[in-house]
Amino acid sequence: MKHISAIIFGISIVLAAYFLGAAYKDRANPPQVISVTGLGTENFISDLIVWEGYFTAFNTDLKTAFEQVNRDKEIVRTYLVSKGIPSDNIIFNSVQTLEQRDNKYDNGNYVGSIFRGYSLTQSVNIESKDVLLIEQVSREITELLNKGVQFTSSPPRYYYTQLADLKVKMIAQATEDARLRAENIAENAGGSLGDLISAQMGVFQITGQNSDEAFSWGGVYNTSSKNKTASITMRLDYKVY
């Protein structure tokens, strides 16, 4: 019986020494942490265009100016429809009215103003997925001058309706890129990659292709270019043994 107890006692001492040694080794060589940043990029073509413009009428009589705006409005609508733009995509906003006056001075002192007339502005907004059509019409809009309408056009703005799906795809790309970077660093250092500790998404940027736009901490969202490049970064923290 004493012999068996001695054996058990001896085994206990060996096991205790083993676990104490392993614990000391782990304390002496704790896992290190590395931070890596991965990049995901994607080129895409905008599938939604927004185009805006406006025209004005001026007259000393408000009713006459309003009638002129309505006349020009129908000319603009008919022209746009004739170019193939569905009437449902043509949105006329409310008319903006401005009373114009000229300041009057006497010996450099302001003494009042003189009424000149009313300036009425009618703006129109067009949103369409037919990007090529709207681009062409926006370039030809000066044809309205031949119809007596002075139409002022703004540059088209370009958007992408599948941006949410694209962003998910790019996050996966950036995460995989960061993981491969972490593996290479660990291997080159003679270690092995451990568990992922944390992951943090960086700024999502959209720039025009072949442009000189600079990245911004707040994010860039280009709307002036039809062809765009989206990019996103992911920062991953890994244990390294």
VMD Tcl script that draws the C-alpha trace (Angstrom):
set ca {
  {0.00 0.00 0.00}
  {2.85 2.36 0.91}
  {4.54 1.44 -2.37}
  {1.47 2.46 -4.40}
  {1.14 5.75 -2.51}
  {4.76 6.55 -3.27}
  {4.21 5.90 -6.94}
  {1.14 8.16 -7.02}
  {3.01 10.85 -5.12}
  {5.88 10.66 -7.58}
  {3.59 10.92 -10.57}
  {1.88 13.95 -9.02}
  {5.24 15.67 -8.57}
  {6.18 15.01 -12.21}
  {2.83 16.33 -13.50}
  {3.02 19.40 -11.31}
  {6.53 20.11 -12.53}
  {5.41 19.72 -16.14}
  {2.48 22.10 -15.83}
  {4.51 24.62 -13.85}
  {7.21 24.49 -16.51}
  {4.67 24.96 -19.31}
  {3.11 27.89 -17.48}
  {6.52 29.49 -16.98}
  {7.32 28.98 -20.66}
  {4.03 30.61 -21.70}
  {4.72 33.54 -19.38}
  {8.23 33.89 -20.69}
  {7.06 33.73 -24.33}
  {3.66 35.42 -24.48}
  {1.94 35.70 -27.92}
  {2.73 38.90 -29.79}
  {0.15 41.03 -31.58}
  {0.53 42.46 -35.09}
  {-1.72 44.93 -36.88}
  {-2.09 44.76 -40.64}
  {-4.10 46.79 -43.12}
  {-5.63 45.26 -46.22}
  {-6.98 47.06 -49.27}
  {-9.95 46.26 -51.46}
  {-10.56 48.12 -54.74}
  {-13.07 47.84 -57.55}
  {-13.62 49.74 -60.79}
  {-17.20 50.25 -61.91}
  {-19.37 52.28 -64.28}
  {-22.20 54.42 -62.91}
  {-25.69 53.18 -63.72}
  {-27.69 56.24 -62.61}
  {-27.44 59.83 -63.83}
  {-28.96 62.99 -62.36}
  {-29.10 66.12 -64.48}
  {-30.45 69.54 -63.54}
  {-31.02 72.85 -65.27}
  {-33.11 75.99 -65.10}
  {-34.56 78.84 -67.15}
  {-35.80 82.29 -66.15}
  {-38.32 84.94 -67.13}
  {-38.20 88.63 -66.31}
  {-40.97 91.22 -66.48}
  {-42.24 94.20 -64.57}
  {-45.61 92.47 -64.35}
  {-45.63 89.34 -62.20}
  {-48.48 87.66 -64.07}
  {-46.80 88.20 -67.43}
  {-43.52 86.78 -66.11}
  {-45.35 83.72 -64.76}
  {-47.08 83.14 -68.10}
  {-43.69 83.32 -69.84}
  {-42.23 80.73 -67.47}
  {-45.15 78.39 -68.11}
  {-44.71 78.82 -71.87}
  {-41.00 77.99 -71.64}
  {-41.78 75.07 -69.34}
  {-43.95 73.40 -71.98}
  {-41.30 74.05 -74.65}
  {-38.67 72.40 -72.45}
  {-40.93 69.45 -71.61}
  {-41.82 68.85 -75.27}
  {-38.17 69.06 -76.29}
  {-36.98 66.58 -73.65}
  {-39.73 64.09 -74.48}
  {-38.91 64.38 -78.19}
  {-35.35 63.36 -77.32}
  {-36.59 60.12 -75.79}
  {-36.76 61.04 -72.09}
  {-39.95 59.64 -70.46}
  {-42.16 62.36 -68.99}
  {-42.11 60.54 -65.62}
  {-38.37 61.23 -65.37}
  {-38.82 64.98 -65.88}
  {-39.49 66.76 -62.59}
  {-40.22 70.50 -62.59}
  {-39.69 72.12 -59.21}
  {-41.63 75.06 -57.80}
  {-41.05 78.47 -59.38}
  {-38.75 80.78 -57.43}
  {-39.73 84.46 -57.50}
  {-37.31 87.32 -56.86}
  {-38.22 90.99 -56.84}
  {-35.31 92.89 -58.35}
  {-34.44 96.45 -57.34}
  {-31.61 98.85 -58.10}
  {-30.10 100.73 -55.19}
  {-30.24 104.53 -55.43}
  {-27.56 106.80 -54.01}
  {-27.24 110.56 -53.51}
  {-23.70 111.87 -53.04}
  {-22.61 108.36 -52.06}
  {-25.42 107.92 -49.52}
  {-28.03 105.21 -49.94}
  {-31.47 106.78 -50.30}
  {-33.58 103.81 -51.32}
  {-34.19 101.48 -54.23}
  {-35.99 101.51 -57.55}
  {-38.17 98.58 -58.62}
  {-36.90 96.89 -61.80}
  {-39.19 93.91 -62.13}
  {-39.76 90.28 -61.22}
  {-37.33 87.47 -62.00}
  {-38.91 84.00 -62.01}
  {-36.76 80.85 -62.12}
  {-38.02 77.38 -63.03}
  {-35.69 74.43 -62.40}
  {-36.00 70.91 -63.78}
  {-34.51 67.68 -62.49}
  {-34.02 64.50 -64.52}
  {-33.03 61.17 -62.98}
  {-32.54 58.16 -65.21}
  {-30.72 54.87 -65.60}
  {-30.29 55.56 -69.31}
  {-26.95 57.26 -68.73}
  {-25.91 57.55 -72.37}
  {-29.20 59.17 -73.42}
  {-29.13 61.84 -70.71}
  {-25.47 62.58 -71.44}
  {-26.30 63.19 -75.09}
  {-29.30 65.41 -74.32}
  {-27.30 67.46 -71.82}
  {-24.77 68.22 -74.56}
  {-27.45 69.21 -77.06}
  {-29.61 71.31 -74.72}
  {-28.41 74.58 -76.31}
  {-30.81 73.73 -79.16}
  {-33.49 75.28 -76.94}
  {-32.04 78.69 -77.81}
  {-33.55 78.24 -81.26}
  {-36.93 77.87 -79.54}
  {-36.52 81.05 -77.53}
  {-35.58 79.43 -74.20}
  {-32.28 80.27 -72.52}
  {-31.66 77.05 -70.61}
  {-28.79 76.90 -68.12}
  {-27.52 73.35 -67.61}
  {-25.56 71.91 -64.69}
  {-23.00 69.11 -65.22}
  {-24.58 65.66 -64.79}
  {-23.96 63.75 -61.57}
  {-23.28 60.01 -61.64}
  {-24.26 57.37 -59.07}
  {-24.25 53.59 -58.68}
  {-27.34 51.73 -57.44}
  {-25.49 48.51 -56.49}
  {-23.12 50.23 -54.07}
  {-24.17 48.16 -51.03}
  {-23.33 44.85 -52.75}
  {-20.08 46.29 -54.08}
  {-19.07 47.40 -50.59}
  {-19.62 43.89 -49.15}
  {-17.44 42.42 -51.91}
  {-14.67 44.93 -51.25}
  {-14.71 44.31 -47.48}
  {-14.10 40.61 -48.20}
  {-11.23 41.54 -50.54}
  {-9.63 43.87 -47.99}
  {-9.99 41.30 -45.20}
  {-8.35 38.56 -47.26}
  {-5.57 40.93 -48.30}
  {-4.89 41.79 -44.66}
  {-4.87 38.12 -43.63}
  {-2.30 37.23 -46.31}
  {-0.12 40.14 -45.20}
  {-0.30 38.93 -41.61}
  {0.65 35.37 -42.59}
  {3.67 36.61 -44.56}
  {4.85 38.76 -41.66}
  {4.50 35.90 -39.18}
  {6.32 33.42 -41.44}
  {9.16 35.83 -42.20}
  {9.59 36.37 -38.47}
  {9.77 32.62 -37.85}
  {6.44 32.45 -36.06}
  {2.91 31.37 -36.80}
  {-0.31 33.31 -37.11}
  {-2.74 32.95 -34.23}
  {-6.32 33.98 -33.64}
  {-7.90 37.17 -34.95}
  {-8.29 39.64 -32.11}
  {-10.16 42.48 -33.79}
  {-11.18 43.85 -37.19}
  {-11.90 47.46 -38.02}
  {-13.17 48.91 -41.29}
  {-11.46 52.01 -42.67}
  {-12.83 54.85 -44.78}
  {-14.82 54.01 -47.90}
  {-13.70 56.12 -50.88}
  {-15.08 56.63 -54.38}
  {-12.90 58.53 -56.84}
  {-13.03 59.13 -60.57}
  {-10.88 56.81 -62.64}
  {-7.66 58.39 -63.89}
  {-8.27 61.44 -61.73}
  {-5.95 63.24 -59.33}
  {-8.44 63.20 -56.45}
  {-6.75 62.82 -53.09}
  {-7.98 60.43 -50.43}
  {-9.59 62.04 -47.40}
  {-9.95 60.94 -43.78}
  {-13.63 61.77 -44.09}
  {-14.05 59.84 -47.33}
  {-14.36 60.97 -50.95}
  {-17.56 60.43 -52.93}
  {-17.08 61.42 -56.56}
  {-20.24 62.27 -58.53}
  {-18.69 64.02 -61.53}
  {-17.15 60.96 -63.23}
  {-19.09 58.13 -64.87}
  {-16.19 55.69 -64.50}
  {-15.21 55.36 -60.86}
  {-12.90 53.45 -58.53}
  {-14.06 52.42 -55.07}
  {-11.63 51.48 -52.31}
  {-11.84 50.43 -48.69}
  {-9.36 49.33 -46.02}
  {-9.64 46.79 -43.23}
  {-7.36 46.76 -40.18}
  {-6.92 43.35 -38.52}
  {-5.16 42.52 -35.26}
  {-3.74 38.96 -34.93}
  {-1.91 37.00 -32.28}
  {1.46 35.72 -33.41}
  {3.27 32.82 -31.71}
}
mol new
graphics top color blue
foreach p $ca { graphics top sphere $p radius 0.5 }
foreach p [lrange $ca 0 end-1] q [lrange $ca 1 end] { graphics top cylinder $p $q radius 0.2 }
display resetview
